Amino acid sequence: MIITNLFNMYNENSGPAFAPRVKGGLRDSERGVVVSMAALHAAKRALRKEIKSRLAAIGAEEKRRQSRIVTQKLLQHPKYESCRRIAVFLSMPDEIHTEEIIEDIFHKGKVCFIPRYLPNSSHMDMLKVTEAKDIQSLPVTSWNIRQPGDEEQGEEALATGGLDLILMPGLGFDRGGNRLGRGKGFYDTYLGRCASHPAGMPYTIGLAFREQICPQVPVHDGDVPIDEVLFEEE
């Protein structure tokens, strides 16, 4: 398999290149063969590089503009309006800004949970935050992300009532619900835990700049699809 043949996913006019997922690899629907995991990982690495380049070209004001649009879409979304317990990521500079969303969560009396990532693993917990102002005093990780410290013993969402909604970060998304993360597997692993919770799977919404939308993201059977992604439509 020639790896460059995988990358017509970058061409908006090429259409989808793959069936969604095949156990043990990825199927090239045009050639009818299963792409090796090595080729799949290479495709993901190349797509991550491409999207990071796109994001680096977006100015700060444009990011704020798109973030405001996506935020308004979310705040008017029926799933957001009806949810009680919601997990939200603390945004990095190349992600949709979530500060206004967090403020609205507390303004509407919803219960807010934020991620705590365990280094050198794929384990993540969602810990309850009681006030929005508490977030600014959280320690900063080596990834430059604020999160509860290791000694923090806050309420973990799955230890109590589960979650109604998870807002999903990511580097890339497609309209079919496939998501390209940063390669650590935190959210895929956590969604696997959610699946076995008595409350059931929460609804999942990705938040994206339009530059993060791809015709199709390469995935395998361990990648958990999300329910939808919100972005500014062109």
Salt bridges, closest charged atoms under 4 A:
GLU50 OE2 - ARG54 NE 3.46
GLU61 OE1 - ARG64 NH2 2.95
GLU61 OE2 - ARG68 NH2 3.40
GLU62 OE2 - ARG65 NH2 2.80
ASP94 OD1 - ARG182 NH2 2.98
GLU95 OE2 - ARG182 NH2 3.43
ASP104 OD1 - LYS108 NZ 2.72
ASP125 OD1 - HIS123 NE2 3.06
ASP125 OD1 - ARG193 NH2 3.24
GLU131 OE1 - LYS133 NZ 3.81
GLU155 OE2 - ARG85 NH2 3.45
GLU155 OE1 - LYS128 NZ 3.84
ASP221 OD2 - LYS23 NZ 3.64
ASP221 OD1 - HIS220 ND1 3.92
ASP223 OD2 - LYS44 NZ 2.76
ASP223 OD1 - HIS220 NE2 3.80
GLU228 OE2 - HIS77 NE2 2.66
GLU232 OE1 - ARG65 NH2 2.82
GLU232 OE1 - ARG210 NH1 3.16
GLU233 OE1 - ARG175 NH1 3.57
